[in-house]
Amino acid sequence: MFAEQKIKRMKNLKELTLSLIFISLIFNLGYTQNNELNKKRYYVESGIIKYKISGNTKGTEEIYFDKWGEREAQISKAVTETTFFGIKNKQEENTLNILDGDISYGIDLKKKTGVKTLNAGVTTMSAMCNGKSPRKMGKEMLKQMGGKKIGEEEILGKKCEIWKALGTKLWLWKGIPLKISSKILGIERVTEAVEIKTNVKIDENRFQVPEGIKITDYTESKNK
């Protein structure tokens, strides 16, 4: 029984993670322009956003981006504590994710290891558009998932649209999520912006892999 519950929990958490990624892609596509999938992910050229993470997961997150979101670095430091059937579990997160055009890096700063991959999200969504405008395709997908706009609210003086899809609520400002709230199997996670700076110069080092990190390159096989 316990094993079945654990498997179900892991499956649901995986589905939640995929859902958050999928939803973000859809909303970001809604802000692209031109007939082809372009790299203007946000309506803001550059920015620094700091978040507080609360709920079962507690910690911080920082996002640095420029070129309208074509380049982005996300630093997460958090601890998730859960209890199932009296058994406590603690999971630490210390990661750096870098997006640079068509290339992505996923880095575990504690283990000092990481992977380099092609940005599958852009490739997949581009294929799924199949000649349709990204904006139209994004709306169609959102509708199929039962997503809808449920209101508006200001966060740090920024007027956000509140959307709900797949059990997750997002507060979006110019394509940028300023708050994400999700709850599954009693595990709650709320990520909310506490500081935001826009149209600022971002240090180039933010988009570089730190020294001492062992990277496994999965893009090499694609180029052969």
PyRosetta script that sets phi, psi and omega in degrees:
from pyrosetta import init, pose_from_sequence

init()
pose = pose_from_sequence("MFAEQKIKRMKNLKELTLSLIFISLIFNLGYTQNNELNKKRYYVESGIIKYKISGNTKGTEEIYFDKWGEREAQISKAVTETTFFGIKNKQEENTLNILDGDISYGIDLKKKTGVKTLNAGVTTMSAMCNGKSPRKMGKEMLKQMGGKKIGEEEILGKKCEIWKALGTKLWLWKGIPLKISSKILGIERVTEAVEIKTNVKIDENRFQVPEGIKITDYTESKNK")
pose.set_psi(1, -47.5)
pose.set_omega(1, -179.6)
pose.set_phi(2, -61.9)
pose.set_psi(2, -41.8)
pose.set_omega(2, -179.8)
pose.set_phi(3, -62.8)
pose.set_psi(3, -41.3)
pose.set_omega(3, 179.3)
pose.set_phi(4, -64.1)
pose.set_psi(4, -41.5)
pose.set_omega(4, 178.6)
pose.set_phi(5, -63.7)
pose.set_psi(5, -40.1)
pose.set_omega(5, -179.2)
pose.set_phi(6, -65.5)
pose.set_psi(6, -43.0)
pose.set_omega(6, 179.0)
pose.set_phi(7, -62.8)
pose.set_psi(7, -43.3)
pose.set_omega(7, 179.7)
pose.set_phi(8, -62.5)
pose.set_psi(8, -42.2)
pose.set_omega(8, -180.0)
pose.set_phi(9, -62.7)
pose.set_psi(9, -45.2)
pose.set_omega(9, 180.0)
pose.set_phi(10, -62.8)
pose.set_psi(10, -39.9)
pose.set_omega(10, 179.5)
pose.set_phi(11, -64.4)
pose.set_psi(11, -44.3)
pose.set_omega(11, -179.2)
pose.set_phi(12, -66.5)
pose.set_psi(12, -38.7)
pose.set_omega(12, 178.1)
pose.set_phi(13, -65.4)
pose.set_psi(13, -37.8)
pose.set_omega(13, 177.7)
pose.set_phi(14, -65.1)
pose.set_psi(14, -42.7)
pose.set_omega(14, 178.9)
pose.set_phi(15, -63.4)
pose.set_psi(15, -37.7)
pose.set_omega(15, 179.2)
pose.set_phi(16, -64.1)
pose.set_psi(16, -44.8)
pose.set_omega(16, 179.4)
pose.set_phi(17, -60.2)
pose.set_psi(17, -46.9)
pose.set_omega(17, 178.4)
pose.set_phi(18, -63.0)
pose.set_psi(18, -37.1)
pose.set_omega(18, 179.4)
pose.set_phi(19, -63.4)
pose.set_psi(19, -43.8)
pose.set_omega(19, 179.9)
pose.set_phi(20, -62.2)
pose.set_psi(20, -41.5)
pose.set_omega(20, 178.8)
pose.set_phi(21, -64.3)
pose.set_psi(21, -45.4)
pose.set_omega(21, -177.6)
pose.set_phi(22, -63.3)
pose.set_psi(22, -43.6)
pose.set_omega(22, 179.6)
pose.set_phi(23, -62.9)
pose.set_psi(23, -43.3)
pose.set_omega(23, 179.7)
pose.set_phi(24, -60.6)
pose.set_psi(24, -41.8)
pose.set_omega(24, 178.6)
pose.set_phi(25, -61.3)
pose.set_psi(25, -42.9)
pose.set_omega(25, -179.1)
pose.set_phi(26, -62.2)
pose.set_psi(26, -48.3)
pose.set_omega(26, -178.1)
pose.set_phi(27, -67.0)
pose.set_psi(27, -37.7)
pose.set_omega(27, 178.8)
pose.set_phi(28, -67.1)
pose.set_psi(28, -34.9)
pose.set_omega(28, 176.8)
pose.set_phi(29, -62.8)
pose.set_psi(29, -31.3)
pose.set_omega(29, -179.9)
pose.set_phi(30, -64.4)
pose.set_psi(30, -15.3)
pose.set_omega(30, -178.3)
pose.set_phi(31, -107.5)
pose.set_psi(31, 8.0)
pose.set_omega(31, 176.6)
pose.set_phi(32, -80.9)
pose.set_psi(32, 163.5)
pose.set_omega(32, -178.3)
pose.set_phi(33, -131.2)
pose.set_psi(33, 174.4)
pose.set_omega(33, -179.6)
pose.set_phi(34, 70.0)
pose.set_psi(34, 179.4)
pose.set_omega(34, -175.6)
pose.set_phi(35, -83.4)
pose.set_psi(35, -20.5)
pose.set_omega(35, 179.3)
pose.set_phi(36, -107.7)
pose.set_psi(36, 163.3)
pose.set_omega(36, -178.7)
pose.set_phi(37, -69.3)
pose.set_psi(37, 106.2)
pose.set_omega(37, -178.1)
pose.set_phi(38, -99.8)
pose.set_psi(38, 171.7)
pose.set_omega(38, -169.0)
pose.set_phi(39, -93.4)
pose.set_psi(39, 11.3)
pose.set_omega(39, 177.4)
pose.set_phi(40, -83.2)
pose.set_psi(40, 90.0)
pose.set_omega(40, -175.8)
pose.set_phi(41, -77.2)
pose.set_psi(41, -32.9)
pose.set_omega(41, -176.3)
pose.set_phi(42, -120.9)
pose.set_psi(42, 165.5)
pose.set_omega(42, 173.4)
pose.set_phi(43, -92.7)
pose.set_psi(43, 18.3)
pose.set_omega(43, 178.9)
pose.set_phi(44, -128.7)
pose.set_psi(44, 132.8)
pose.set_omega(44, -174.1)
pose.set_phi(45, -68.8)
pose.set_psi(45, -41.8)
pose.set_omega(45, -179.9)
pose.set_phi(46, -154.5)
pose.set_psi(46, 161.5)
pose.set_omega(46, 179.9)
pose.set_phi(47, -176.9)
pose.set_psi(47, 165.5)
pose.set_omega(47, 174.3)
pose.set_phi(48, -129.6)
pose.set_psi(48, 123.3)
pose.set_omega(48, -179.6)
pose.set_phi(49, -126.7)
pose.set_psi(49, 129.6)
pose.set_omega(49, 177.4)
pose.set_phi(50, -112.5)
pose.set_psi(50, 135.2)
pose.set_omega(50, -175.7)
pose.set_phi(51, -121.1)
pose.set_psi(51, 154.3)
pose.set_omega(51, 169.9)
pose.set_phi(52, -110.9)
pose.set_psi(52, 134.1)
pose.set_omega(52, 179.2)
pose.set_phi(53, -107.3)
pose.set_psi(53, 127.7)
pose.set_omega(53, -179.5)
pose.set_phi(54, -133.5)
pose.set_psi(54, 173.6)
pose.set_omega(54, -175.6)
pose.set_phi(55, 106.2)
pose.set_psi(55, -145.8)
pose.set_omega(55, 174.9)
pose.set_phi(56, -67.3)
pose.set_psi(56, -25.9)
pose.set_omega(56, 175.3)
pose.set_phi(57, -102.7)
pose.set_psi(57, 129.3)
pose.set_omega(57, 179.4)
pose.set_phi(58, -127.2)
pose.set_psi(58, 134.9)
pose.set_omega(58, -179.9)
pose.set_phi(59, 165.5)
pose.set_psi(59, -155.8)
pose.set_omega(59, -178.5)
pose.set_phi(60, -136.2)
pose.set_psi(60, 160.8)
pose.set_omega(60, 177.0)
pose.set_phi(61, -146.3)
pose.set_psi(61, 142.5)
pose.set_omega(61, 177.8)
pose.set_phi(62, -130.8)
pose.set_psi(62, 138.7)
pose.set_omega(62, 177.9)
pose.set_phi(63, -126.3)
pose.set_psi(63, 131.5)
pose.set_omega(63, 176.3)
pose.set_phi(64, -122.4)
pose.set_psi(64, 129.2)
pose.set_omega(64, 179.6)
pose.set_phi(65, -146.0)
pose.set_psi(65, 154.1)
pose.set_omega(65, 172.2)
pose.set_phi(66, -146.8)
pose.set_psi(66, -175.8)
pose.set_omega(66, -177.9)
pose.set_phi(67, 51.6)
pose.set_psi(67, 41.5)
pose.set_omega(67, 177.2)
pose.set_phi(68, 61.3)
pose.set_psi(68, 28.2)
pose.set_omega(68, 177.4)
pose.set_phi(69, 95.3)
pose.set_psi(69, 1.4)
pose.set_omega(69, 177.8)
pose.set_phi(70, -64.8)
pose.set_psi(70, -34.3)
pose.set_omega(70, 174.6)
pose.set_phi(71, -116.4)
pose.set_psi(71, 133.7)
pose.set_omega(71, -178.9)
pose.set_phi(72, -151.9)
pose.set_psi(72, 140.6)
pose.set_omega(72, 174.9)
pose.set_phi(73, -124.5)
pose.set_psi(73, 129.9)
pose.set_omega(73, -178.8)
pose.set_phi(74, -123.0)
pose.set_psi(74, 121.5)
pose.set_omega(74, 180.0)
pose.set_phi(75, -112.7)
pose.set_psi(75, 123.1)
pose.set_omega(75, -178.7)
pose.set_phi(76, -122.4)
pose.set_psi(76, 130.1)
pose.set_omega(76, 174.8)
pose.set_phi(77, -132.0)
pose.set_psi(77, 111.0)
pose.set_omega(77, -174.9)
pose.set_phi(78, -155.2)
pose.set_psi(78, 163.5)
pose.set_omega(78, 176.5)
pose.set_phi(79, -131.6)
pose.set_psi(79, 129.0)
pose.set_omega(79, 177.9)
pose.set_phi(80, -109.2)
pose.set_psi(80, 125.9)
pose.set_omega(80, 179.1)
pose.set_phi(81, -119.6)
pose.set_psi(81, 127.0)
pose.set_omega(81, 179.0)
pose.set_phi(82, -134.9)
pose.set_psi(82, 158.6)
pose.set_omega(82, 177.1)
pose.set_phi(83, -134.1)
pose.set_psi(83, 121.8)
pose.set_omega(83, 177.7)
pose.set_phi(84, -127.9)
pose.set_psi(84, 123.1)
pose.set_omega(84, 180.0)
pose.set_phi(85, 53.7)
pose.set_psi(85, 38.9)
pose.set_omega(85, 177.0)
pose.set_phi(86, 80.2)
pose.set_psi(86, -1.0)
pose.set_omega(86, -179.5)
pose.set_phi(87, -100.1)
pose.set_psi(87, 121.0)
pose.set_omega(87, -178.8)
pose.set_phi(88, -88.2)
pose.set_psi(88, 140.4)
pose.set_omega(88, 178.9)
pose.set_phi(89, -130.5)
pose.set_psi(89, 136.0)
pose.set_omega(89, -179.2)
pose.set_phi(90, -128.0)
pose.set_psi(90, 125.0)
pose.set_omega(90, -178.6)
pose.set_phi(91, -126.0)
pose.set_psi(91, 124.6)
pose.set_omega(91, -179.5)
pose.set_phi(92, -96.8)
pose.set_psi(92, 146.3)
pose.set_omega(92, -179.1)
pose.set_phi(93, -130.8)
pose.set_psi(93, 122.6)
pose.set_omega(93, 177.1)
pose.set_phi(94, -142.5)
pose.set_psi(94, 85.7)
pose.set_omega(94, -169.7)
pose.set_phi(95, -127.4)
pose.set_psi(95, 159.3)
pose.set_omega(95, 174.3)
pose.set_phi(96, -133.3)
pose.set_psi(96, 122.7)
pose.set_omega(96, 176.4)
pose.set_phi(97, -116.8)
pose.set_psi(97, 127.2)
pose.set_omega(97, -178.4)
pose.set_phi(98, -118.9)
pose.set_psi(98, 130.5)
pose.set_omega(98, 174.1)
pose.set_phi(99, -114.4)
pose.set_psi(99, 124.3)
pose.set_omega(99, 179.3)
pose.set_phi(100, -135.2)
pose.set_psi(100, 88.0)
pose.set_omega(100, -177.3)
pose.set_phi(101, 66.0)
pose.set_psi(101, -118.7)
pose.set_omega(101, -178.4)
pose.set_phi(102, -90.1)
pose.set_psi(102, 2.0)
pose.set_omega(102, -177.5)
pose.set_phi(103, -111.7)
pose.set_psi(103, 139.4)
pose.set_omega(103, 177.6)
pose.set_phi(104, -126.4)
pose.set_psi(104, 144.9)
pose.set_omega(104, 174.1)
pose.set_phi(105, -122.7)
pose.set_psi(105, 131.8)
pose.set_omega(105, 173.4)
pose.set_phi(106, -117.4)
pose.set_psi(106, 115.9)
pose.set_omega(106, -170.6)
pose.set_phi(107, -124.5)
pose.set_psi(107, 132.1)
pose.set_omega(107, 172.3)
pose.set_phi(108, -96.2)
pose.set_psi(108, 106.2)
pose.set_omega(108, -174.9)
pose.set_phi(109, -69.4)
pose.set_psi(109, -24.9)
pose.set_omega(109, 179.4)
pose.set_phi(110, -75.9)
pose.set_psi(110, -43.5)
pose.set_omega(110, 180.0)
pose.set_phi(111, -84.0)
pose.set_psi(111, -13.5)
pose.set_omega(111, -178.4)
pose.set_phi(112, 59.5)
pose.set_psi(112, 41.3)
pose.set_omega(112, 176.3)
pose.set_phi(113, -132.8)
pose.set_psi(113, 159.9)
pose.set_omega(113, 178.9)
pose.set_phi(114, -166.0)
pose.set_psi(114, 174.6)
pose.set_omega(114, 178.9)
pose.set_phi(115, -129.2)
pose.set_psi(115, 147.4)
pose.set_omega(115, 175.5)
pose.set_phi(116, -113.1)
pose.set_psi(116, 124.3)
pose.set_omega(116, -177.5)
pose.set_phi(117, -137.0)
pose.set_psi(117, 164.1)
pose.set_omega(117, 170.8)
pose.set_phi(118, -73.3)
pose.set_psi(118, 146.9)
pose.set_omega(118, -179.8)
pose.set_phi(119, -72.9)
pose.set_psi(119, 87.1)
pose.set_omega(119, -174.7)
pose.set_phi(120, -61.9)
pose.set_psi(120, -29.5)
pose.set_omega(120, -177.9)
pose.set_phi(121, -60.0)
pose.set_psi(121, -47.3)
pose.set_omega(121, -179.7)
pose.set_phi(122, -65.2)
pose.set_psi(122, -44.1)
pose.set_omega(122, -179.4)
pose.set_phi(123, -61.8)
pose.set_psi(123, -45.9)
pose.set_omega(123, -178.6)
pose.set_phi(124, -64.2)
pose.set_psi(124, -47.4)
pose.set_omega(124, -178.4)
pose.set_phi(125, -66.1)
pose.set_psi(125, -34.7)
pose.set_omega(125, 178.0)
pose.set_phi(126, -62.6)
pose.set_psi(126, -42.6)
pose.set_omega(126, 179.3)
pose.set_phi(127, -66.3)
pose.set_psi(127, -38.2)
pose.set_omega(127, -177.6)
pose.set_phi(128, -69.0)
pose.set_psi(128, -25.1)
pose.set_omega(128, -179.8)
pose.set_phi(129, -65.0)
pose.set_psi(129, -35.6)
pose.set_omega(129, 172.7)
pose.set_phi(130, 47.4)
pose.set_psi(130, 50.0)
pose.set_omega(130, 176.8)
pose.set_phi(131, 91.0)
pose.set_psi(131, -15.5)
pose.set_omega(131, 179.3)
pose.set_phi(132, -82.6)
pose.set_psi(132, 157.2)
pose.set_omega(132, 177.1)
pose.set_phi(133, -68.7)
pose.set_psi(133, 143.7)
pose.set_omega(133, 179.2)
pose.set_phi(134, -55.7)
pose.set_psi(134, -38.5)
pose.set_omega(134, -179.5)
pose.set_phi(135, -61.3)
pose.set_psi(135, -46.7)
pose.set_omega(135, -178.8)
pose.set_phi(136, -65.7)
pose.set_psi(136, -42.5)
pose.set_omega(136, -179.5)
pose.set_phi(137, -64.2)
pose.set_psi(137, -40.9)
pose.set_omega(137, -180.0)
pose.set_phi(138, -61.9)
pose.set_psi(138, -42.1)
pose.set_omega(138, -180.0)
pose.set_phi(139, -66.5)
pose.set_psi(139, -39.0)
pose.set_omega(139, 179.4)
pose.set_phi(140, -63.4)
pose.set_psi(140, -43.9)
pose.set_omega(140, -179.6)
pose.set_phi(141, -65.0)
pose.set_psi(141, -42.4)
pose.set_omega(141, -180.0)
pose.set_phi(142, -60.9)
pose.set_psi(142, -42.5)
pose.set_omega(142, 179.9)
pose.set_phi(143, -63.3)
pose.set_psi(143, -40.6)
pose.set_omega(143, 179.8)
pose.set_phi(144, -63.9)
pose.set_psi(144, -28.8)
pose.set_omega(144, 179.7)
pose.set_phi(145, -88.3)
pose.set_psi(145, 1.9)
pose.set_omega(145, 179.6)
pose.set_phi(146, 78.3)
pose.set_psi(146, 17.1)
pose.set_omega(146, -179.7)
pose.set_phi(147, -76.7)
pose.set_psi(147, 151.5)
pose.set_omega(147, 178.7)
pose.set_phi(148, -159.4)
pose.set_psi(148, 155.9)
pose.set_omega(148, 175.4)
pose.set_phi(149, -80.6)
pose.set_psi(149, 129.1)
pose.set_omega(149, -175.0)
pose.set_phi(150, -115.9)
pose.set_psi(150, -1.0)
pose.set_omega(150, 178.2)
pose.set_phi(151, 161.3)
pose.set_psi(151, -169.3)
pose.set_omega(151, 178.3)
pose.set_phi(152, -138.5)
pose.set_psi(152, 151.5)
pose.set_omega(152, 179.9)
pose.set_phi(153, -160.8)
pose.set_psi(153, 148.0)
pose.set_omega(153, 177.9)
pose.set_phi(154, -91.1)
pose.set_psi(154, 135.8)
pose.set_omega(154, 173.0)
pose.set_phi(155, -129.4)
pose.set_psi(155, 120.1)
pose.set_omega(155, -177.1)
pose.set_phi(156, 54.8)
pose.set_psi(156, 36.2)
pose.set_omega(156, 178.0)
pose.set_phi(157, 79.7)
pose.set_psi(157, 4.0)
pose.set_omega(157, 179.6)
pose.set_phi(158, -103.2)
pose.set_psi(158, 125.5)
pose.set_omega(158, -179.0)
pose.set_phi(159, -75.8)
pose.set_psi(159, 115.2)
pose.set_omega(159, -176.7)
pose.set_phi(160, -107.9)
pose.set_psi(160, 146.1)
pose.set_omega(160, 168.7)
pose.set_phi(161, -88.7)
pose.set_psi(161, 135.8)
pose.set_omega(161, 178.8)
pose.set_phi(162, -101.4)
pose.set_psi(162, 123.0)
pose.set_omega(162, 179.8)
pose.set_phi(163, -119.9)
pose.set_psi(163, 147.7)
pose.set_omega(163, 177.8)
pose.set_phi(164, -127.7)
pose.set_psi(164, 128.8)
pose.set_omega(164, 179.1)
pose.set_phi(165, -157.7)
pose.set_psi(165, 138.4)
pose.set_omega(165, 176.9)
pose.set_phi(166, 54.2)
pose.set_psi(166, 36.7)
pose.set_omega(166, 177.6)
pose.set_phi(167, 75.4)
pose.set_psi(167, 11.3)
pose.set_omega(167, -179.2)
pose.set_phi(168, -121.8)
pose.set_psi(168, 139.5)
pose.set_omega(168, 177.2)
pose.set_phi(169, -109.9)
pose.set_psi(169, 136.1)
pose.set_omega(169, -179.9)
pose.set_phi(170, -127.4)
pose.set_psi(170, 137.4)
pose.set_omega(170, 175.3)
pose.set_phi(171, -106.3)
pose.set_psi(171, 110.2)
pose.set_omega(171, -172.1)
pose.set_phi(172, -111.3)
pose.set_psi(172, 131.9)
pose.set_omega(172, 175.6)
pose.set_phi(173, -127.1)
pose.set_psi(173, 114.6)
pose.set_omega(173, 179.9)
pose.set_phi(174, 52.5)
pose.set_psi(174, 38.8)
pose.set_omega(174, 178.5)
pose.set_phi(175, 85.8)
pose.set_psi(175, -4.5)
pose.set_omega(175, -177.1)
pose.set_phi(176, -103.1)
pose.set_psi(176, 125.1)
pose.set_omega(176, 176.6)
pose.set_phi(177, -73.9)
pose.set_psi(177, 116.9)
pose.set_omega(177, 177.3)
pose.set_phi(178, -95.4)
pose.set_psi(178, -12.3)
pose.set_omega(178, 175.7)
pose.set_phi(179, -156.6)
pose.set_psi(179, 137.8)
pose.set_omega(179, 175.8)
pose.set_phi(180, -132.9)
pose.set_psi(180, 127.3)
pose.set_omega(180, -179.4)
pose.set_phi(181, -126.8)
pose.set_psi(181, 126.5)
pose.set_omega(181, 179.8)
pose.set_phi(182, -142.3)
pose.set_psi(182, 151.9)
pose.set_omega(182, 177.5)
pose.set_phi(183, -148.4)
pose.set_psi(183, 125.0)
pose.set_omega(183, -179.7)
pose.set_phi(184, -144.1)
pose.set_psi(184, 131.0)
pose.set_omega(184, -178.2)
pose.set_phi(185, 51.9)
pose.set_psi(185, 36.2)
pose.set_omega(185, 178.5)
pose.set_phi(186, 80.2)
pose.set_psi(186, -0.7)
pose.set_omega(186, 179.5)
pose.set_phi(187, -95.4)
pose.set_psi(187, 114.6)
pose.set_omega(187, -175.7)
pose.set_phi(188, -108.0)
pose.set_psi(188, 139.9)
pose.set_omega(188, 176.5)
pose.set_phi(189, -141.2)
pose.set_psi(189, 124.2)
pose.set_omega(189, 178.2)
pose.set_phi(190, -124.5)
pose.set_psi(190, 120.8)
pose.set_omega(190, 177.4)
pose.set_phi(191, -113.2)
pose.set_psi(191, 115.9)
pose.set_omega(191, -174.7)
pose.set_phi(192, -132.2)
pose.set_psi(192, 135.4)
pose.set_omega(192, 179.9)
pose.set_phi(193, -66.5)
pose.set_psi(193, 135.9)
pose.set_omega(193, 177.8)
pose.set_phi(194, -118.4)
pose.set_psi(194, -11.8)
pose.set_omega(194, 177.8)
pose.set_phi(195, -155.4)
pose.set_psi(195, 137.0)
pose.set_omega(195, 179.8)
pose.set_phi(196, -143.0)
pose.set_psi(196, 133.4)
pose.set_omega(196, 174.5)
pose.set_phi(197, -128.1)
pose.set_psi(197, 133.1)
pose.set_omega(197, -177.9)
pose.set_phi(198, -122.1)
pose.set_psi(198, 157.5)
pose.set_omega(198, 178.7)
pose.set_phi(199, 53.2)
pose.set_psi(199, 50.0)
pose.set_omega(199, 177.7)
pose.set_phi(200, -118.5)
pose.set_psi(200, 158.1)
pose.set_omega(200, 178.6)
pose.set_phi(201, -78.5)
pose.set_psi(201, 129.6)
pose.set_omega(201, -179.5)
pose.set_phi(202, -102.6)
pose.set_psi(202, 130.9)
pose.set_omega(202, 178.9)
pose.set_phi(203, -60.2)
pose.set_psi(203, 132.3)
pose.set_omega(203, -179.5)
pose.set_phi(204, -57.5)
pose.set_psi(204, -30.4)
pose.set_omega(204, -178.6)
pose.set_phi(205, -62.1)
pose.set_psi(205, -22.8)
pose.set_omega(205, 179.6)
pose.set_phi(206, -62.0)
pose.set_psi(206, -26.4)
pose.set_omega(206, -176.2)
pose.set_phi(207, -104.0)
pose.set_psi(207, 14.8)
pose.set_omega(207, 179.1)
pose.set_phi(208, -107.2)
pose.set_psi(208, 146.7)
pose.set_omega(208, 175.5)
pose.set_phi(209, -70.0)
pose.set_psi(209, 126.9)
pose.set_omega(209, -179.2)
pose.set_phi(210, -60.2)
pose.set_psi(210, 153.9)
pose.set_omega(210, 177.7)
pose.set_phi(211, -65.6)
pose.set_psi(211, 147.9)
pose.set_omega(211, 176.7)
pose.set_phi(212, 86.5)
pose.set_psi(212, 3.8)
pose.set_omega(212, 179.6)
pose.set_phi(213, -95.7)
pose.set_psi(213, 127.9)
pose.set_omega(213, 177.7)
pose.set_phi(214, -89.0)
pose.set_psi(214, 114.0)
pose.set_omega(214, -176.5)
pose.set_phi(215, -103.3)
pose.set_psi(215, 130.6)
pose.set_omega(215, 171.7)
pose.set_phi(216, -96.7)
pose.set_psi(216, 120.1)
pose.set_omega(216, -174.6)
pose.set_phi(217, -93.5)
pose.set_psi(217, 110.6)
pose.set_omega(217, 178.2)
pose.set_phi(218, -96.6)
pose.set_psi(218, 4.7)
pose.set_omega(218, 178.1)
pose.set_phi(219, -87.1)
pose.set_psi(219, -18.6)
pose.set_omega(219, -175.7)
pose.set_phi(220, -63.1)
pose.set_psi(220, -42.4)
pose.set_omega(220, -178.6)
pose.set_phi(221, -64.3)
pose.set_psi(221, -30.2)
pose.set_omega(221, -179.8)
pose.set_phi(222, -71.6)
pose.set_psi(222, -25.7)
pose.set_omega(222, -175.8)
pose.set_phi(223, -91.2)
pose.set_psi(223, -4.4)
pose.set_omega(223, -179.0)
pose.set_phi(224, -86.3)
pose.dump_pdb("model.pdb")
